[in-house]
Every structure is written in C-alpha cells, then in structure tokens.
Amino acid sequence: MKRFVAFLAVLALFCTTSYAQPIDKEMPKGFDQVQTGIATGKLDTIRYESKTVGTTRKALVYTPPGFNKKTKYPVLYLLHGIGGDEKEWLNGGKPQVILDNLYAQKKLEPMIVVMPNGRAMKDDRAVGNIFDKDKVEAFATFEKDLLNDLIPFIEKKYPTLTDRDHRAIAGLSMGGGQSLNFGLGNLDKFAWVGGFSSAPNTKPPQELVPNPAEARKKLKLLWISCGDADGLITFSKRTHDYLYQNDVPHIYYIEPGVHDFKVWKNGLYMFSQFLFKPVDGSSLTRYTILGTPASTNIRNAKYPQILPDNRVVFRVKAPDAQKVQVDLGKKYDMVKDTAGFWNVTTDSISRGFHYYSLLIDGLPVADPASETFYGMSRMASGIEIPDKDEGYYALKDVPHGDIRIKRYLSKASNSWREMYVYTPPGYDKSTEKYPVLYLLHGGGEDQRGWATQGRTNLILDNLIAENKAKPMLIVMLDGNMNMQGGLAGFNENVLRSFENELKQGAIPFVESNFRVETDAKNRALAGLSMGGLQTLYAGIKNTNMFSSLGVFSSGWFANNPKLSDPQYAFMKDNASTINSNLKQFWISMGGKEDIAYQNCQIMMKKFDEMGIKYQYSEYAGGHTWPVWRHDLFKFSQLLFK
C-alpha cells in the first residue's frame, strides 16, 4: 500500500510539473549561470559521415541529467546563425546551463539536444566573408544533410524516439530561418518548430505554409520570437500575420531587445519548456512580453501595442495629470508609473478600425502617438486591429489606382466643396470612359472617411486585379449640409439639400472633369449610416439617374414618421418604376449589434408590403468600419455588369 501511495505521489508530481506549460513569461535573471548542487547533463562532440557534403562533419550533443541508454529520448535540433558554427550556442548561449537548471526545477522533459554546423560545405568554418554566395547556399544545402545524414546518425547512435511527435527543430537568426524552412517544409519529420529572430533566409509565409489545414493538424507547437528593436523583426511579423490570417496556432513572442543572445537564450528557455508535452492551444496568445506597434501609429511610435490576442497596451507620458483614461467605446483607467507614464492593457478588441481618445483630466484629446482621423465630428485617434479577413483590403503587389482630392465651386450651394476621387489603375493611359459609384460617409465624418478609414482604393485595386469588379471611378463626397442641432435637425430639408448638391454640384463637376459614362446604367449611389439615408432619399427619388443603390447600416427612423412616412408614400406610388429602374437595391447590416438594425428591419418589412425588390446582406460587427469595408467589397462586385 505504501508503495502504491508513493507511486501516486510521484505520478501527481509528474503530471503537475513535467506536463505543465510555462508560467514564467521570460527567463529569470541569472538563470544562465551554473547552479551548484544540481544534476548536470553531458556535452559530447560527435562526427558523422555526410553523403550530402562528401566529408565527415561535426556536431555537439547534449544528453540530459541521468541519461540512460535503455531509455528512449526525444530530440531537439538546435541551429546557429550565419556567423557561427556548432559551438556558437555553447559559446554565446550556455544552453547546457539553461537546460540543466530547467531540469532541476522539473520544468523540462528529458531530451537530447543536437547542435550541428548548419553550413553544409566541406570547409564549414565561419571564416572569411561569411556572406559569400557559396557559404549562404550551404545553409540551404543543410536541409538535405540534416534529413539524410545527421538525423539517421543520431537515431542510430543514441536511444531516441524516431517519430515526428518526438522531434523538434529550432534556431537563431539564420538558423531560425532554417528551422522554419526545414521544419514547416517537412511536417512528416518535425512536430515542434521554433524560430528565434529568424533571418532573411526565411521563406515567404505562403511557401512556408502552403497548406494551413495540414499545418494545423500536424504541428504540436510553432514558436516565433524576436526582439522589438531587431532590424529583422519584419520577417517574423510577416510570418505571424500570415499564420494569424490562416488560423494556424502559434506563439508570437516579442520582447525588449536586439539581435543578440539575450533574446536567443530567452527563446530557448521558453520554447524548450513546451517540448514533448501536451499543449493548450487556447493559451498560446498569452506568451509574449510586448505587443506589435499598431499599423496606425505614427512613424517609430512603439505604443499603442497590439498583443497576439488583440488586447491593446496603451502608454502615454503625462506626469502632471491627475487622471488619464483611454476611451475606446469602453473607458479604461490608466495607471501612472514612477517615470510619469500612464499604462493600461485593454480587453481583447474586435477586428478592424476603431476610433479612440485619451481622456486627460476629463478632456478628450488625440493620442500623439497615433494617426488622427476625422470621426465623431472631430479629429480623433484611430487604431487598426488585425483582422483575419483583411486580405481583401491589404496592400498587395497589384496595379494601383489613385486617390485624387478635388475642390469645386458648387452651383447648388454657391460654396467651395471637396471630394475624393478614386481612379482605377491605368486611368491616365486609357481613353475609355468609366462608370461611377458615388459613395457617402456617415454622421460625424466627411469625404475623407471612405478614403482613409474605409480603404476604398485598396479594396478596388485588389478586386480589379482579380477581375472581380469592373474598373470604375469612386467619388467620395462630403455629405455634410450645415445641419444644425445634430440628429434632431436631420429632416427632409437637409436631405433635399444633399440631393441638390449631388445633382447640381457633384455629378456635373465629375462629368466635366473625368472621363466617365453619363447614363443611369453607369451610375451607382451608396452610403453608410447617414449616407445610407441620403442614398435612400436621393437615390429612390432619382432612379432615372442611378441603376444601383447601396444602403449600409441604415434605415428610415421608425420613431420619426414625419420624416419617414412621406418616403414610404413616394415609394408605394412609384414601386413599379423603382423596381424596373434599379438593377441592384442592396441593403446590408452589421448584425443585431448594429445600432441601425431595428430601423432597417422595420423598413424592409414595409418594402415587402409595397413589393419593393431588394437584396439583404449581414456581416457581423455592428456599426463599424470593418462592416462597411466589407459592404463595399461585396457591393462593388455587383456593379455595372
């Protein structure tokens, strides 16, 4: 009985230590120093015949404390950088010390660690010009040497587990690129892959992981780490971005540091603790110290930072302030440190673009570290949260159109007004005439909204390149008509003013200054929120001018019959004309969380009663720019065909 109880105690210890994922987020200070009174592993130099290179090659092999030839061990292959050899980790990283200390704390599975020379050529010394073409190519040749010569030798000489689940590969810099290239390129051989500060030899992510579904199925853990001030971080980030968009679980670990062993030792410390244990995939996004600076930050601004789980870290210096908050729809209280910096980490923020402000002692101001955008009826900061579906508005290597800013004297208002005009790729070299989509912003925004927050040019560039949308001009108008009193002042007179501006000011200017078709079948009108109401009003009353209407996150007010009833009456009397003139009457909504959802549902029910034909689409996300970008993406593909 005592033996059984002792066995259970050992089993419990084994389950709670050996199979526990790391708790620390970084290596404790001094952990790379030799500790007395603990068991240590052993380092040996081995030589193996390489048929790939045609010579005998060397590697270092670390066997763990208590190594027993009757026990079979998993293996980690640990690779060096472009200026190193099989001893680089030993000389700069003290891997045996880190591993010994981890074993002593029962944080590591017993494993064999092989440190080879990744420069697979006869003279594999790190001498002369290490960037010579033949020396660089030798790092790629090492894949064959590793798979066909070194691994078979290790598995013959040492008691190893030889299946992919018990084989890992990781490396620093050039070796990090090799690890990602070889590991992800040979998922039948490796289930554990780690790249520390991976270098430019790292393949483009589409080549690294051409089949995300296979990677999701086969990988036990994919680790990517880098120092935040490392000039090579872009290679790690582009891989992370691709993996994120394609739902491949991985750890993206950013820490303060440059391209040096401080970062690489920490990479080994963290990565090795995961190896050859069950992995909780749901927790992987919490393993990082720093986030990635938001793409909407001004040049060289480190904050705000976005963590892998889309929480945001804000940091602002205001030493004399009494209270600082971040207003991101929800208000977050910031905490001041001894240097006068205020800090906070938010909840996970939904995808896409969001306005935000700093509240400094109650005063809403723009964050000096962020780009500013006109929204909420003032200049505000904006932050772009990564979106797995963002590929359709990503900047790609395709032909690009232009955004042109035009000012014109409007005959409707006898005032100077401004519009943003997207012209498609090849417009200036072409002689053809193009169809036009007139595109309207929402309340509190202006003609800049669709061009900046909306990413209109990138959406159309990508669609046109894929032959999914016809080349067209998109005219982004200023829909503000000097409305007084906010929403309460939004009445039919305001809508009529916009209709006059559209017909007497904007359209005549466009048709006099751009090569465009001037008939109804080549004109479309669309808008979001307030712009959706303007589209409903001006578009429905002028179906002889427009063949397609797009109403995004909008609908006639259910509680304002004085405004809405005349519109429904007009539509009822002209239902036949509306149905025959409109090729597309496209209504979309950001799901039930969209503030316009109920108004829209009531409006569409009335359309049904009147026999008005329309198409309806939903894309979850509420009353936000991610929804409206997607609306433009879908709607523009229907036009002028």
N, C-alpha and C positions, 0 to 999 in steps of 0.2 A: 504493500500500500504506500509506504514512504517513497519507494522508487517511482510509483505512478504519480504521486503528488509532485515530486521533484521534476518528473518529465513534463507535467502540465505547466509548472513554473517556467521551465526552460522554453517550452513551446510558446507560452504567453509572451515571454521576453523577445523571442524570435519574431513573433508576429507584430509586436508593437514597436520594434526598433528596426530590424532589417527591412521590413516591408513598409516602413513609414516614409512618406515623401519629405523632402527637406522642410524644416521650419524656418531656418535662417534664410534671409534674402541675400546675404553676402558672406564671404569668408571673414571670420573674426580676426582682428589684428593679432599678428604673431602666430597664426595657425600654420605658417610655412616654416616655423622654427622647430628644431628637434626637441622632442619631449623625452625626458628620462623616465625609465621605469615602465615603458610600454613595449609590447612585442613589435618587431620590425620585419618588413619584407626584405627581399634579396634582389639585387641587381646583377644581371649577367650580360656579357656580350656574346652574341651568337653570330655564326657565319652560315650563310645558306647559298646554295648554287642557284643562280638566276639564269635560266634559259633565255629569258627576255633580253637581258643585258649581255649575256655571254661571259659572265665573270662571277666570282664569289663576292657576295655583298654582306654588310654588317648591319646588325640591329641590336638595340638594348631590350632586355626583357626583365620586367618586374614581376616577381612572384610574391604573393601575399604572405603575411604572417601566418605561421602554422601550415605552410604549403605541404600538401601530402600527395604523393604520386598516385595514390589509389583513389583520389577524389578528382572528379572532372570539373573543370572551371570554365566559366565564360571568358571571353577575351575582348579587350578594348585595344584597338589600334590607334595610336596617338601620334599625329603628324606635326612636323615642324614648319617653319617659314622659309621664304626664298633665300635668306642669308644663313640658314642653319644646316644642320645635319642630324644624325641620330642622337647626338649629345646636346642639342640645343635645349630641349626640355630639361635635361639634367642640370645643365649649367645655369640656366636662367630661371627655371620654374620650380625646382625642387619637388617634382611630382611624387617621388617616393616618400618624402616627409609629409606632404599633404595627405597622401593615401594612408600612410601609417597612422596618422593622427585621427583620420576618419574611422579607420578600423577600431582604434582604441575606444572610440565613442559609440561603437556599434551602429554607425551611420552608413556603412558600406557593405555591399555584397562581396564576398571573396572573389577576386578576378585576377586574371593575368593581364598585364599591360605591355604591349609591344610598341617600342619606339623605333621605327625604321628610318632609313635615309630615303626621303621621297624624291630625290634627284636620280632617276634611273638611267645612269650612263656609266661607262667604265671608269672614268675619272669623276667620281661623285663628290669630290671635296668642294667646300664652299670657298673657293679661291678665285682670283681674277675678277673679271666682270660677271657678276652673278646674274646679270640681265641679258647675257648673250643668248641669241636665239636658240642655240642647241641646248643650253642649260635650262631655259624656260620650257622648251618642248619636252625635256626629260621628266618634268613634273607630270605631264600628261601621260607619258610612257609608263610611269609608275603604276598606273591602274592595272596594266597587264601583269607587271611584275608582282604586284600585291596579290592579285587573284590567282595567278597561275603558279607562282613560285613561293612567295613568303607564307601565305596562309596555309598551303599544303605542308610546308616545312614545319610550321608551328604546331599544326594539328597532328603531325607525326611524332614530333619530339616531346611535346608536352601533353599532359592529360587534359584535354579540352572537350567542351561540348561543341559540336560541329554544326549545329543547325543555326539558321539565321536569327532566331529569337535570342541566342546567346552570343551574338557577335555585334560589336559596336565599333564605330569609327568616328574620330573627332580630330580636330587640328586647329592650329593658329595661323592666321594670315594666309599665305599660300597654301598651307596645309588645311586651313579651314575651307578654302575653295576646293581643294582636292577631296576633302571629306564629303562636302555637299555633292560634288560631281560624281564621285565614285559610289557613295552611299545611296543617294537617291537614284543613281543610274543602275544600281544593282540591288533592288529591293528583295531579290531572292537570296542575297548574301548577307545583308545588314538590316536589322530592325531598329537600330539605335544610331542616330546620326547627329553630330554636333559640329557647328562652325563657329569658331571664335574669331571675330574681326576678319571675316573672310575677304580675300583679296580679289583684284580684278579678274583673276583666272576663273572665278565662279561663273558658271554658265548662266545665260538669261533664264529667268524662272520658268518660262514656257518650255524650255529644253530640259531644265532640271526635273520638272514635274509635269510631263505632258499628259499624264492620266491622273488627275486628282483623286478620283474614286479609288484607284489602286493604292495610291499613297495613304489615303485614309484607312484603308483596310489593312495594309501591311506594316505601317510604321508603328512601333511602340512609342518612340519619342523622337521628335525633331527639335533640336535646340539651335537657336541663332542668337549670338550675343555680340556686343560691340561697345566700345567706349563712346560717349556722346561727343567728344572732341576729336575723334578719329576721322581723318580725311577719307577713309574708305567706308564710312558708315552707309553711304548710298547703296553699296552692293548688298549689304544686309537688309536695308529697308525695302529695296525693290523686291527682294525675295519674300520678305514678310508680307508686303502689300498683296502680292500675288497669292500667297497661301491664305491670307485672310479672305480675299475675294472668292477663293475657291473652296472655302470651308475645310482646309487641311489643318488639323490641330497641331499646334506647335508652341514653343516658348520663344518669345521675342524679348530678350533681356538687354536692357540698356543701363549702363552705369556711368558714373563720372570717370573720365579717363581718356587716354590717348591710345596709340598703337604700341602697347608695351606689355611686359609680363605681369604688371599689376592686374590688368584686365584678364589676361590669359590664365593666370593662376586661379583667379576667382571663377573663370569659366570652368576649369577642371574641377574645382571644389564643388560647384553647384551641379554640374552635369553628371559627375560620377555618382552622386548620391541617388540619382533616379535609376541608374542602370540595373537591369536584370531583376526588377521588382514590378509589381502591378502599378500602373499609372492611372491616376484620377484625371482624366482628360478635362473635366469641368473646371479644374483648379489651375490649369496651365497659364491663364492670362494674369494671374496674380504674381507670377515670378518675374519681377523686374524692380529696379530701384528708381529709374527715371522713365518718363514717357517720351514720346516723339513730339517735337515742337509742331504746333498746328500749321497747316499749309497756309492759313490766313494770317499768320504772324508777319509783322514787318521783318525786313531783312535782318538776319542774325539774332533775332529775339528768341531766347530759349523757352520762354513761357508766354502763353499757356502751353502745357504739355498734355498730350492725349495718351493715356495708358492703354495697354492692349485690350482691356475690357470696356473701353470707351468712357471710363471715368476721366475727368479733366482736372489737372493740377494748375491752379492759378497762383500767381506770385506777383506782388506789386509792392514797391517801396513808397511808403507814406509815413515817415517816422513821427510826424506831428498829429496825425489823425487819431481821433478817439474811437471811431468805429468804421470798419470797412466791410462791405458785402459784395458779393457777385450776384447780379440779378440775371438769371438765365431762364426766366419764366418762374422758376423757384429761386428764392433768395437763400444764399449760403453765407453764413457768418465766417469771416476770415480771422485768423489768429496771428498776432504780431510776435515776431521773434526779437531777440536782443539786438539785432542789426537794423531794426526798423522795417523789415519786410513782413508783409501780411501774406498768409498762406492758407489755402484750403484745397481739399480734394472733394470733388462733387460725387454724386451718384453717377451711374452709367447713363450717358446722354444718348438720345436716339440719333439715328443716322442723319447725315446731310448738314445743311447750313442752318445756323441759329444766330439770331441777334442776341447780344448781351451788353450789359453796362456794369461799371463799377459804381457802387454807392459809397461815396466817401463823406462820412458825417451827414448822410442823407441826400447828398447832391449826386444825381446820376451823371456820370462822365464816361467818355470813351476811354478804353484801356490804351495807354500809349504804346503798348507792345503789339497791338493788333491793327490790322487794316480796318478802316471805317467804311460804313455803308449807309446810304440814306434809307432809313426804315423807321417805323414807329414815329413818323413825322419829324424826325431829327437825325443827325448823324449819330450812329451807334457802332459799337464794335461788332464784329461777326466772327464766328468760329465754324470751321468745316470739320465735321466728324466723319471719319471713314465710313463708307457705305459699300457693302459687298456687291451692290448692284450698280456701282458708279461707273462702270466701264463705258456706258453709252455717252457720258459727258467728260470722259478723261481726255487729256491732251495726247493725241496719237500722231504717229508719223504718216499722216494723210494730207492731201491738198487742203489748204485752209483758205477760208473766205476772210472778209474784212468787216470790222465794225466801224462805221463812219458816223461822225457826230455832225449834224446839220442844224443850223439855225435858219428860221424862215419867218417872214412877216406874214402873219395870218390875216387873211381878209375877213375871217369870221369874228375875230376879237380885236382886230387892229392893234395887235401886240406881237412882239418877237417871242417865238416859242422854239423849243428844241426837240429834236427827235434823234434816236439812234437807229441806224440802218445797217442791217446785215446784208452784205452782198456775197453770193456764193463763190467758190473757187472758180477762177477763170473768167470772172465777170468782165474785167477790163480788156481782156483779149478777145472777147466774144462780140458778135454783132447781133445776137438773138435777143429777143425780148422775154422777160421773165414774169412769172406770176408773183403775186404779193400776198403775204399774210400780215395784216395789221394786228399788233399784239399789245395788249393793255395790262398794266400793273394793278396792284391792289391799293387800298387805302393806306395812307401814311408813307407811300413810296412814290417814285416818279419814273421817268423814262429810262433811268439808269438801272432799274431793278432787273429787268429781264436780261440785260447785257452782262451784269456783274453777278448778282445773286443767282440769276437763272441759268447762266452758262449757255445761252442760246446759240452762240456761234459754234461752240464745241459739239453740241448736240447735233446741229445740222451738218457740220463738217463730217462727222462720223457717219451719219445716216446717208449723206450723199455719196461718200466714198464706198459704202456698201450697197449702193443702188436701192436703198430702202425709202428714200424720199427724193422728190423731184427738186432740182436746183430752183431756188426761189429767193426773193428778197423778203426779209422780215423787217417791218417798220415798227419800232418800239416807241410809242407816243407818250407824251405827258398828258395823263388824263385828269389832272387837277384843274378844276374850272373855278377857282376862287370861291369854293364852297364855304359858307360861314356857318358856325355853330356845330361843327363836327357831324356825326351821323344824323343828328336831329335835323340838320339842314339839308340832308340829301333828299331832294324832291325832283319832281318831273322837270322843273325849270333847269336844274343842274344837268339832268340827263339830256335835255334838249340842247343846252349849250354845247355839250360834248358832241352831240350829233352834228350840230352846225360846224363845229371845229373840224370834225372828221371829213365832212363833205365839202366844205368851202375852203378849208385851210390845208389840212394834211394831205389828202388824196390829190388835189390839184398840184401841190408842190412836188410830191413824189413823181407824178406822171409827167411833170415838166422837166424834171432833173435827173431821172433814171430811165434806163431802157426797160420798160415794163409793159405788159399787156394791160389793156384798159377796159376789158369787158368783165361781166359778172363772173363768168366761169373761171376767171383767173384772179379773182379777189377772194380773200377769206378774212374773217374777223374773229378774234378770240381774246379772252381776258380772264384774269383770276380775281375772285372776291369782288371788290368794287368794279374792277374791269369786266367781270362777268356780268354785272348788272348793266354796265354800259353796252356790252355786246348784246344782251337781251333786248335792250331798248333800241339802239341804233341799227342793230342787225336785223331784227324782226320787222322793223318799220321800213327797211330798205332791202328786202330780199331780191329786188331787181338789180342791186349792186354787188351782192355777195352770194357766192354759191355754197359757202361753208361757214358755219358758226361753231365756235368752241367756248363752252361755259365751264370754267374750272372753279370748284369750291364756291359756288354762288347759288342764288335763287331769290326770287321775289320774296320780300318780307311777308311772313304770314300775319304779323301783327300790325301791318300798315296798309289796310285796304284802300285808303285814299290814294296811295301810290300804285298799289298792285292791281286793283280792280280794273282801272282803265286799260292796263296792259293785257289782262286776260280777255277783256271785251274786244279789244282790237284783234287779238289772235283768233278768237272764236269767229269773228266776222270774216277773217281772211285766212282761215285754216287751209283751204284748198290751194290758195296762192302760195302760202308758206311751204306747204308740202311739195308742191311742184317745182318751186324755185330752188329750194335748198337740197343740195346733193348730200351734205353732211350737216346734221344738227347734233353735235357731240357734247354730252353733259357728263362731267366727271366730279368725283368727290373723294376726299381723303379719309373715307370710312366714317364710322359713327362718332369718332372723336373730333371730326371736323365741325367747327362752330356753325357752319352753314348747312350742316347735314339735314336737320329737320325742315328748314325752309325749302331746301331742294326737294325733299321727298313730297312735301305738300304741293309744290309747284308741278312736279312731274305727274302727280295724281290728277291735277287739273288738266295738264296736257293730254293725258289719257282720255279724260272725259270729253275733251274737244276734238280728239282724233289727230292731234299733232304728232307727227312722226319724229322720233329722236333715237339716239343711241346713248346708253348709260354705261359708265365705267367707274370702278372703285380701285383705289390704290391706297392701302393703309398708311397713315402718317399724319392725319389731322390737317390743320390749316397752316401748312408749312411749305417752304421752298422745295424740299425733296419731292413732295407730291406734285407740285406744279412743274418741276423739271420733267418728271415722268409724264405728266399730261402733255407737255409739248412734244416729247419724244414719241408718244403714241399718236397724237392728233396730226402732227406734221406728216406722218407716213400715209395718211388717208387723203391728203390734199392733191388737187389738180391732176387726178388720174382718171 
